[in-house]
């Protein structure tokens, strides 16, 4: 293939990528309107309160989010956005540091993220599928690995970590455990009255946003119910 042909192919690939992103942005904007949310396209800094909460995901790459939806729904503040970062294939991201010179074992991770504000303050926790890449959450935040009682299947399926083991264990009621088992792949981080929910490397199409939001809201209600009924 000649150099001119190679250049044409590269230009076409870039053009298709730009067109796809513009089209997705338009679809996301329409979805935000249907949900009654504001929408801001493109990359933007992580909002201050979100950065201050120190969610593990947002420490993996640059402090930037994309295609942000925000507003109130069911009397709750919420935000939906894209977050991307570079990471080693089996490990974590590079935070704000430059990407390593060795590009052979790197991958780009893109995910759609939902932030929900609850009515109660949760004990800090992190739960993720066992079959995910290596994470340093326990070391980073001083969390303790936990297991729930009488549910070995759940303990095999998820890594549960918490800063207050007793309160976090009570939070994961049988109803919460069942929900997570029926909705595989969810990663949930709790910080104060906020929950961050996503699936690793799952950036959603516009038509998938509303079902994911309903899924996140259902889990939030179950967690709040566990706090109310069990004194978490």
C-alpha positions in Angstrom: 0.0 0.0 0.0 1.4 3.4 -1.0 2.0 6.2 1.5 -0.9 8.2 0.0 -3.3 5.2 0.4 -2.2 4.8 4.0 -2.8 8.5 4.7 -6.3 8.3 3.2 -7.1 5.3 5.3 -6.0 7.1 8.5 -8.0 10.2 7.6 -11.1 8.0 7.0 -10.7 6.3 10.3 -10.4 9.6 12.1 -13.4 11.1 10.3 -15.5 8.0 11.1 -14.5 8.3 14.8 -15.4 12.0 14.9 -18.7 11.4 13.2 -19.5 8.5 15.6 -18.8 10.7 18.6 -20.9 13.6 17.3 -23.8 11.2 16.6 -23.5 9.7 20.0 -23.4 13.1 21.6 -26.6 14.1 19.8 -28.3 10.8 20.9 -27.2 11.4 24.5 -28.6 14.9 24.4 -31.9 13.6 23.3 -31.9 11.0 26.1 -31.1 13.7 28.7 -34.1 15.7 27.6 -36.4 12.7 27.9 -35.0 12.1 31.4 -35.5 15.8 32.3 -31.7 16.3 32.8 -29.3 18.9 31.6 -26.6 17.8 29.1 -23.1 19.1 28.4 -21.1 17.4 25.6 -17.3 16.9 25.3 -14.6 16.7 28.0 -14.9 18.8 31.1 -13.2 18.9 34.5 -14.5 16.6 37.3 -16.7 18.8 39.4 -15.2 19.8 42.8 -17.6 17.8 45.1 -17.2 14.7 43.0 -13.4 15.0 43.1 -13.4 15.6 46.8 -15.4 12.4 47.4 -12.3 10.4 46.2 -14.0 7.6 44.3 -11.5 5.0 43.3 -12.6 5.0 39.6 -11.9 8.7 39.2 -8.3 8.3 40.6 -7.5 6.0 37.7 -7.0 8.7 35.0 -7.1 12.4 34.3 -9.6 14.5 36.3 -11.9 14.7 33.2 -15.4 13.4 32.4 -17.3 13.6 29.2 -20.9 13.9 28.0 -22.3 14.9 31.4 -26.0 14.7 32.2 -27.2 16.2 35.5 -30.2 17.3 37.5 -32.8 15.9 39.8 -35.0 12.8 39.4 -37.3 11.3 42.0 -36.1 14.1 44.4 -32.5 13.0 44.1 -29.5 14.7 42.6 -27.8 12.6 40.0 -25.1 12.8 37.3 -24.4 10.5 34.4 -21.1 10.7 32.4 -18.4 9.0 30.5 -15.0 8.3 32.1 -12.0 6.9 30.3 -8.4 6.1 31.3 -5.4 4.1 30.2 -4.3 1.1 32.2 -2.2 -2.0 32.2 -4.1 -5.0 30.8 -4.4 -6.8 34.2 -4.0 -3.8 36.5 -4.9 -0.2 37.3 -4.8 3.1 35.6 -2.0 5.7 35.6 -3.9 8.5 37.3 -2.6 11.9 36.3 0.8 10.5 35.5 2.0 10.1 31.9 1.3 6.8 30.2 4.3 4.4 30.3 6.6 4.1 27.4 5.8 0.4 26.9 2.5 0.5 25.0 2.2 -3.2 24.4 0.4 -4.1 27.6 -1.9 -1.1 27.8 -5.6 -0.8 27.1 -8.1 2.0 27.0 -11.0 1.6 29.4 -14.2 3.5 28.7 -17.3 3.3 30.9 -20.6 5.1 31.5 -20.9 6.1 35.2 -23.9 7.1 37.3 -23.6 9.2 40.5 -26.6 9.1 42.8 -27.1 11.1 46.0 -29.1 9.2 48.7 -31.1 10.3 51.6 -28.8 8.6 54.1 -25.1 8.5 54.7 -23.6 5.1 53.8 -20.5 3.6 55.4 -17.7 3.9 52.9 -17.6 0.7 50.8 -16.5 -0.8 47.4 -17.9 -3.8 45.7 -16.8 -5.2 42.4 -16.9 -8.5 40.5 -14.3 -11.1 41.5 -13.4 -11.7 37.9 -12.0 -8.2 37.2 -8.5 -6.8 36.9 -6.3 -6.3 39.9 -7.3 -3.3 42.1 -5.6 -1.6 45.0 -8.7 -0.2 46.7 -8.1 -1.8 50.1 -4.6 -0.5 50.3 -5.5 2.9 48.9 -8.3 3.6 51.3 -7.6 1.4 54.2 -10.6 -0.8 53.6 -11.0 -4.3 55.0 -12.0 -7.3 52.8 -15.4 -8.6 53.9 -17.6 -11.6 53.4 -21.3 -11.9 54.1 -22.7 -14.7 56.2 -24.4 -17.8 54.7 -23.9 -16.9 51.0 -20.8 -18.5 49.6 -22.0 -17.9 46.0 -22.1 -14.1 46.6 -18.7 -14.2 48.3 -17.2 -16.0 45.3 -18.8 -13.6 42.8 -17.8 -10.3 44.5 -15.0 -8.5 46.3 -16.6 -6.5 49.1 -14.5 -3.9 50.9 -15.4 -1.5 53.7 -14.0 1.1 56.1 -16.4 0.0 58.9 -16.7 -3.8 58.5 -19.7 -4.2 60.9 -21.8 -1.4 59.3 -20.9 -2.5 55.7 -21.8 -6.1 56.4 -25.2 -5.1 57.7 -25.8 -2.9 54.7 -25.5 -5.9 52.3 -28.9 -7.5 53.2 -30.1 -10.6 51.5 -32.2 -8.4 49.2 -29.1 -6.4 48.2 -27.1 -9.6 47.6 -29.9 -11.1 45.4 -30.1 -7.9 43.4 -26.4 -7.8 42.7 -26.3 -11.5 41.8 -29.2 -10.8 39.3 -27.4 -7.8 37.8 -23.9 -9.1 37.2 -20.9 -6.9 36.5 -21.9 -3.9 38.6 -19.2 -2.0 40.5 -20.5 0.2 43.3 -18.6 2.7 45.4 -20.2 4.3 48.4 -18.9 7.6 49.9 -21.1 9.4 52.4 -24.5 10.0 50.8 -23.3 9.3 47.3 -23.1 6.1 45.2 -21.0 5.7 42.1 -22.1 2.8 39.8 -20.6 1.5 36.6 -19.4 -1.6 34.8 -15.8 -1.9 33.8 -15.2 -1.1 30.1 -19.0 -0.7 29.4 -19.7 2.6 27.7 -23.4 2.6 27.0 -25.4 3.6 23.9 -27.9 6.3 24.5 -30.8 3.8 24.5 -29.1 1.9 27.3 -28.9 4.9 29.7 -32.5 4.9 31.0 -32.4 1.1 31.9 -29.1 1.5 33.6 -30.4 4.5 35.6 -33.4 2.5 36.7 -31.1 -0.3 37.8 -29.0 2.1 39.8 -32.0 3.7 41.5 -33.4 0.3 42.4 -30.1 -0.7 44.1 -30.0 2.7 45.9 -33.5 2.1 47.3 -32.5 -1.4 48.5 -29.4 -0.1 50.2 -31.3 2.7 51.9 -33.9 0.1 53.0 -31.2 -2.1 54.5 -30.0 0.9 56.5 -33.5 1.7 57.7 -34.5 -1.8 58.6 -31.2 -3.1 60.0 -29.7 0.0 61.6 -26.7 0.1 59.4 
